[in-house]
Amino acid sequence: MRVLAVVSGPVRTDRIAALLRSRAEAEFGDPGRRRESTSKWPMVGAARAEACADPMVFAASARASYISGAVLTIDGGIGARA
């Protein structure tokens, strides 16, 4: 049996877009400045769904059959800067 964990950062969804607009409104007084609210993130902005899904598909595949007990962090470097 293999056990893997995935830690994902923000992924581009309608919910995340609304959250980023709300954050920009609170921070800058302008929801259109949402890119500025993520400018300190290493990869600047939320990930495309495929950027998270592709590594997960690989991790679940036979090509990764010897990987177990690992945590796959797909967060664009956000966790590394802490």
N, C-alpha and C positions, 0 to 999 in steps of 0.2 A: 504494500500500500504506500502511495506517495501522498505527502501533504505539502501544499504550497499555499502561501498567502500573498495577496496582491494589495499593495497600498497605492491608491491612485490619488493624484492631485486633481485639481478642477478640470472638468471636461466640458467642452463647448456644448451646452444645452440651453434651452430657453430659460430654465431656472437659473443657471449660472449667469447668463446674460442679464437677467433681471437683477440678480444680486450685485453684479458689477456696476450696473447703472445706478442702483440705489447707493452703493458705496461711493461712487463718483459724485453723486448728488450731495451726499453728506460731507465728503471731503473737499470738493471743489465748488459746490453749488451749481454744477452742470452735469447732468447724466451723460452727456455726449463725450465727456472726458474720461470714459471708463478705461481706456488704454493707459492713461497716466496713473490710474489707481493700481495697475499691475506692473508698472515700469520697474519696480524693484525685484520682481520675480526674475530668476535667472533666464528663463525662456520667454518672458514677457507675454502673458496671456494664457488662457486656458487651452488645453490640448484638444486636437481633433479626436473624435472617438476612435478612429483607426489607430492613432498613436498609442492608445492604451490597449485596444483589442488585439492588435497583431502580436505583441509580446505574450499576451495571455494565451492566444491560440498556440503559439510555439511552446509555451510552458506545458500545455495540456497534450502536446503531440508526442508521438513515439520518439522523435528526435531529442526530446528532453527527458527521456525515460529514466535517466540516472540522477536527475535533480529531485531532491526531496528535502524537506525541512527548511526550505528557503523562503525568504520574504522578497518578493519582486516589487521594488519601489519604482513606480512610473509617475513621477511628479514634476518632471522638468527641472529638477535641482532645487525645488523649494525646501525640501527637508535637509539638504546638505548645507544650506546657509545658516541653519539654526545653531 
